[in-house]
């Protein structure tokens, strides 16, 4: 069953990837898609699971993006 919810996010247009809270991942009953390596500001690397989510912008554009959970 497909779930829809509206959440407000701050968009960092300089970020390499977007992240979502685990609570939202669980609420939407998403499935993990893959994994990726991310680095923090100190340069430490972490492996994190990712999911595909569909987003809609205020301009009515809709697209699937990969997010870190």
N, C-alpha and C positions, 0 to 999 in steps of 0.2 A: 504494500500500500504506500502510495506516495504522500508525503507530508509537506505542507507548506507553512511557513512561519515568516514573520517579518521581524528582522533585527536591524538595528542601526549600528554601523561600523564607521570608524575613522579609517580613511584610506591613506596609506603611505605610498605615494606614487613612486618613491625611490626604492621601495623594498623589492627584493628579488622574489619573494613568495609571501603569500598571505597565510595567516594562522587563525584558527577558531578554537574556542574553548571546548574541552571535552564534554561539558554539559550540553552544549548546542549539538555536538556530534551525536550524543546519546538521544537527545530530544527528537532529532530528525531521523533517527534510526538509520544513519549512514553506514556504509561499509568501507573498510580500509581498501585503498586502491593500490598503493605502492609504498615505498619509503624513499627518503632523501636525506642527504647530509646537510646540516645547517651549522653555522658558526655563530658564536656570540661575539660581542664587541671586543672581548679579550682574545679572540682567536681560537677558543676551544671548540672542537667539532662534536656534534651530536648526531646520532641517527634517529630520525623521527618518522612515524607513519603518516601517510597522506590519504586524503579522500577527495573525490570529485564532488563539487557542489555547483548548483546552478544559481547564478546571481542575476539580479535585474537592477540596472542603474536607474537613477531618477529620470533619465532621458528615454526610458522604455527599452533600452538594449538588454538583451538576455544572452548569457554565455555560460558555459561550463568552465570552471577553473579548478586547479588542483590546490588544495590547502593542506597545511601542516596542522595536525590535531594536537 
